[in-house]
């Protein structure tokens, strides 16, 4: 794909208390012992804000997936934590993962609307569609939720949530003390939604927010995930390991979005990167070796077994995974239950790069599935610029292998290089998170008081996929 002129990059800081290397918690510089410390996360958010990042991002899982005896397998609930971060920061966006499979639309729409008000328009929602057995077993289910059902529910969930956010017109609150009139009832409406999964009357009991809706984010790699992201997402998080695959992914998602009539340059594509940074290349490689030497085999093997639904503990770590154990993109079972994007990454690593079992475990552990880059600040910036010029990224989700030092190193040393190259902002502009991502605010869909006219929606009509 030919090189393109690069606009300024978007940067999200992916926070995970110890860092994103599975062994980070064992390193003496890791904050893994502060996983439940709200002040620690405020420090991380303020570091990212000092670096002028677009947003901080918090993932979530509704189950203990990793072995709690050898990994930091639990932490604070993201939406609660983001509320604390909102009051301790001024500019940085606040994006959290929340599952459409296990939440109810009214509760989540209310929570996100509250966060958007508290943060003055900085809320973002990573629309998750999980539902494997580990999560399902915590929600009255004996079997995992099938992939197709999850996406069908997610589409209806998003339909309901956006209607709830739109159930108050922007001008519904008049707050006329003299007349004793708080709101105009004609500017508030019920949703009256009855669908396959949900029955919701509405209206929401939180008035319309600064952004209208929170910024809509989706983590996608599978075919279904790409289609969902193209139709609904405004920012897409992904985890390709090489530039060619990332460029093809970005082109595919943006082409599908254009077919839905989406705005140009929507969605914004942010691949993950896990940078190991040193003042010299040798120093960076030394830190990478330190983390590798601290790595325990058991959690990586357990994670790989979980992703493949096959026990790989008995396989020779110095030999490739047998082809028969690997999922394929075209195999329906690859998407039926498990976290499909991670399965696809394993297939790519195993086949394209001919990695052994041990090498795959090490690669997955190094950045929790994100592309690891080891080098000086200039080398890290070179890699980011190369991907952006190739059309593989509009920016990046930065997942430091070790925190807090990895984030501080990126802010203090990589960001200035990007700024000198004209690839990143030098100050925040006033505005909401949507405005920072150049995403339009959804209109409120209410008829104008006079003359009557229906405003144009930002997204195409929501429907089940």
N, C-alpha and C positions, 0 to 999 in steps of 0.2 A: 504494500500500500504506500503511495507517495507521501513524503513528509508534508506537514501542514504548518501554517503559522500558529503559534501557541498563544492562547490567551492566558491570563493569569490563572494559576492553578487553585483549586479548592483543596483544603486540607482538613480532615477530621482526625481527632485524636481518639483512638480506641483504648479505653481505660479497662485494665484488668489488674487488680491490686499488685500481684507480684511482677507482672510483665507477661509477655505472650510466649516465652520459651517455657516448656513444661518444667524445666529444672530451675527456673529463675528463683523460685521461693527458697532454694537452698543456698543461693549466692548471698554473701554477707551484705551486699548493697541493695538487696531487694526489700520492698515494702510489703511482702506477703504476709508478715505478721500483723499488718494494719488493715487487713481486708475488711474488717467491720468498723473501722474508724472513719467517721464522716469527715473529720478535720483533714485526714490524709487525702481523701478524694477532693476536698476543696482545694488543697495545695496543688494537686495534679491539674484540676480545672483552671486554676489561676496561672499555672505554668503554661498551659495551652493557650490561654487568653493573652498572656504576655507575648507568645509567639504569633498572635493574630490569627489563630486557627478559626476556621468557619464554625466548627462545632466540636463538642465531645460526644462520644458514642458509647453507650452501654449495651452490651448483649445481655441475653437472659436465657435461662433454661429452667423449666418447671420440674426438674428432677436432678438428683445427684448422679451425674453420668460417670465421672472419673472416680478412681479409687480414693476415698477420703484419707486413707492411711499414708498415701505417697504424693498427693497433689492438693493444691488449694481448690477444693471442690465445691465451695459454697461462698456466698457473699450477700451483700445488701440488695434488697429489691430495687430495681432501677428507677421506677417512677418516683418512689419515695426519695431516693437519693438525689435525683435531679431537682426536686423541689428545694432541697438544701443547697445545691449548687446554684440554683437560680438566685437565691438571696445573697450569695457570696461573690457573684460575678456581675458584670455589666453588659458585656457584648456577646460573649461566645454562645453559640447555639447549643441546644440540649436535646439530644436524640436518644430515645430508649426503645428497646425491643419489647413488644407485647404481642401475645399470641391471639389470633382470631379463632383458634380452635377451642380455647378454654376460657377466654373472657366472654362477657356478654356486652353487646354494643353500647347499651346505655351507660354502664359503669365505666367502660374505657373512654367513651366519648366525653363523659363528665370529667374524668380524671385528667385527660389531655387538655380539655378546654381550661380547666383550672390552672394547669401548668403554664399554658400560653398566657393567661392573664397575669399570673404571678411573675413570669419572666418578661413581661411586656413584649410578647411576640417572638419568643426564641425556641418554641417547642417543635420537636420533630418526632415522628412515629415510624419506627422500623416495623412494617407489617409482617409479622412472622406467621408461618403456616405449619408449625410443628405438630407432632402428634404420634411419635413413635411409642413403643410400649413403655419405655421408662417414664414418659410423661403421662400417657393415658392411664397407667396404673394408679396415678395420684388423683384421678378424676372419675372414679366410679366405673372404670372400664377395664375389661379383662383382655382386650385385644387392641392393637394399634389402630389409629384412624387412617383409612386408606388415603393415598395421595390425592386422588381425584376429588374425594369428598372434602378434603381440607381446602382445596382451592375453590371449590364451589361455595363452601361456607365462607371463605375469606371474601369472595366477591360480594355476597349478600351482606356480610358484616360491614364492608366498606360502604355499600349503598346506604345502609341504615345509619352508620356513624355520620356520614356527610349530610344526610337529611337532618339529623339531630343538630349538628353544628349550624345548619342553615335554618333551624326552626325559629330563630329570632332574627329579624331584620337588623341591619346595622343601626338604624335609627329608632329601634323599638322603645328604648328607654328614654323618656322625656324628662323625668325627675322634676316635675313641676310642683314645688312645695306649696305655692299659694293655692293652686287648684286642687291639690290633694291627688294628683295623678302621677303615678310612678312610671307606667309604661302604657303604650298604645296597644290594646288587645288585638287590633286589626293587623299589627305588625309582628304577631306571634302566632304560630300555627302548630297544630298537631301533625305528627308524621303519619299515623295510621298505617303502619307497615305490617303486612301479613305475608310471610314467605315460607320457603321450605324449612328454614332453620329458626327463624325469629318472628315473634309477634310483638311489636313495639308501638305504643300509642304516641308518646311524646307529648308536648315538646320537651327539650332538654331544660333542666333547671339551672343552667349556667348560660348567661347571655352570650351573644356572638363575640368572638375573641379578636385580638389585634390582627391575627393572620387570617381570620375566617376559618381556615382549617390549619392544623399543624402541617409542617412539611411532611409529605408522604414518601417514605423510604422503603425499599425492598431489597433483600439479599437474594440474589438470583444467580444460578448457573444452569439448572436443568431447563429443558424445553418449555415445560409448564411455567417455571419461574420467569423465564425470559418473556413469555407471552403476557403474564400477569404484570410484570414490570413495565413492559411497553405500553400497556393499556392504562395503568393506574399510577405508577411510581413517578416521582419527580427527581429522586436521587436513587441510584442503584449501587449497592455494595456487592463486590464480587471478588474472586480470589484466583485468577488465572496465574499460572506459574511462568509463562513465557509470553513474549511480546506479540507473537503472531496470533496465538489463541485469544489474547486480550483484545487485539485490534478487530479480529473477526467477531468476537462477542459484542463489542461496542457498536460495530456497524450493524449487526443483526438486530440488536435491541432498538437502536435509533431508527432503523428502517421500518421495523414493525410499528414503532410509535408514530412515525410519519403517516403510516397507512391508516391509523386511527384519527388522523387530523390533529395530532398533538402539536404544540408550539415547537418552533425550531430550537434545537439544542436541548430539548427535554426528552428523556431524562438525562441527568448529569451522571456520568459513569465514574465511580471511585474504586479502583482495585485496591486490595490490601497490600501493604508492604511492611515488613518487619526489619528495620535497619539496625545493623550492628555497627556503631560509629566509633572511630578512633582518630586521633590526631595524625596518625600514619596508618597505612594499610596493615603493617605488621601489628600495631597496637589493636586494631579492630579484629584481626584474626586471632590474636591472643585472647581477647574477650570471648570470641565465638568458641574457641577451644575450651575455655574455662566452663562455659555453660554446657558444652557437649560432655565434658568429663564429669559434670555433676548429674547428668541425665541418668535416670533409672530405667531399666528395660521394661519393668512390669507395667507401668501405666501406658506406655506407648503401645505395647503388644495388646493390652486390654482394649485400648481405644481402637486399634486396627481391627481386632476381632469383633468389636461392637459394630463398627461401620460396615464390615463385610457380612455380618451375621454368621461368621464361621470362626471357630477357635483356631487361631494361627500360632498358639503358644508352642505347638510341637513342630513347627516348620523350621528348617535350617535358616538361621538369620543371614547366612552368606549366599543364599541362593534366591532366585526370583520367586515370586508368588506363582504357583501353578495357574495357568490361564483359566482353567475351569472354575477357579474361585473368584475371578474378577468380574464385577458387574459391567454391563455394557450400556451405553446411552440408549440404544434402541430396545433394551430388555425392559418390559413393563415392570418386572420385579425390582429393577433398580430404583424405581420411583414409588413403588406401592406403599412402602412404609417408612423407610429410613431417610436420613438426612442426605438427600440425593446429590447435592452439590459436592459434598465431601467424598461420596463414593466415586463420582466422576473424576475428581482430582486424583484419587488413588489409581484409577485406571490409567489416567494420563501419565502419572509418574512411573507406574509399573511397566507400561508398554513402550511409551515414547522414549523414556530415558533409560530403560532396561535396568531399573534399580532392584537391588536385593530387598528381602524383607527388612533386614536391619537398616538399610539406607532409607526405605520408605518411612519406617518408624522415626528415624532421626529427622527426616525432612518435615514430617507432620509435627513433631515435637518442637522444632526450631522456631516456628512462628504460628503454631496452632492452625496450620493450613495456609497461612499467608506466605507470599514470596519473601524469602530472606535475602537481604543484600548486605554484604560486608565490605566496608571501606571507609575512606576519608569523607568528610563532608562534601568535597567537590565530586568524588566518585558517586556518592548517593545522589547528589543533585544531577549529575550527568545521566544517571539511570532514569530519574523522574522525567527529565527533559526529553530523553529519547523516546520514552513511552508516549508522552504527550504529543510529540511531533509525529509519531506513527499513527495517531488516532486511536491509541489503545486506552487512553485515560483523559478525563477532564480534570483530574485531581486524584488524590490518594487518601485512603484510610490508613493512617500511620499507627501501627501496632508494635510499639517498642518491645523488644525481647525481654528487657528488664526495666522495671520502674522503681523509683522515680527517675533515676539517672538517664535512662534511654530517651525519655521525653525531653528532659532538660538539655541533653546534648543535641537533639534535633532542633530545638528552639534556638539555642545559643550559637549553633555552628552551621546547620544546614539551611535554616530559614534565611540568614543573611546572604548566603550564596545565591539562593533563589531570588532574593530581592535585588541583588546587584545585577542579575541577568534579566530583570524586569518580569519575572515569572510569578511574583507573589506580592501582595499588598504591603504597603509600608505603614498603614494605619487603618483602623476601622472606619467605615462610613456609618452614619446613623441609619438605622432601618431594622426590619425584621429579618428573621432567618430566611424566609422566602425571598426577600429582596436581595439578600447576600448571594443566594444561588440563582438570581435572575429568574425566579419563578413567580408568575403572576398570582395575585391574591384572588381567590375565588369570589365571584360576586354572590350576593345573598339570595338571588333568585326570586325575591319578592317583586311583585309589580310596583313600578314607581307610583307614588300617590297620585300624580297627575303629570303628563298623561300616562295611562296604563301601558306598560311594556315589560316583557320578560327579558331579563338580562341574560347575556351569553354565559354558559358554563365554561370553566377553564378546562375541565376534563370531558371526554365523551361520555354519553349516558352510561351509567354503571349497570352492568348486567352480569349474570353468572357466566364464568368461562367454562 
